[in-house]
Amino acid sequence: MIGPGTGVRVYLGCGVTDMRKGIAGLPALTQDVLHQKPASGAVFAFRGRRGIG
């Protein structure tokens, strides 16, 4: 497994995310819910309804 580099922040969106939001809607969630800038260099992970587990 390849992980993010040293010092990179990783944010996990808890709960189920509507993945139909796509490339425009997920950055908006990053700003509105996580209060982070999408282009900050951090890694943001979201889980759809059909995710594992």
JODA-V28324 format. One record per residue. RES is the residue in three letters. OMEGA is omega as a letter, one per 20 degrees, with the letter a starting at -180 (999 if undefined). Layout:
res:omega
RES:OMEGA
RES:OMEGA
//
This chain:
res:omega
MET:r
ILE:a
GLY:r
PRO:r
GLY:r
THR:r
GLY:r
VAL:r
ARG:r
VAL:r
TYR:r
LEU:r
GLY:a
CYS:r
GLY:a
VAL:r
THR:r
ASP:a
MET:r
ARG:r
LYS:r
GLY:a
ILE:r
ALA:a
GLY:a
LEU:r
PRO:r
ALA:r
LEU:r
THR:a
GLN:a
ASP:a
VAL:a
LEU:r
HIS:r
GLN:r
LYS:a
PRO:a
ALA:a
SER:a
GLY:r
ALA:r
VAL:a
PHE:a
ALA:r
PHE:a
ARG:r
GLY:a
ARG:a
ARG:r
GLY:a
ILE:r
GLY:999
//
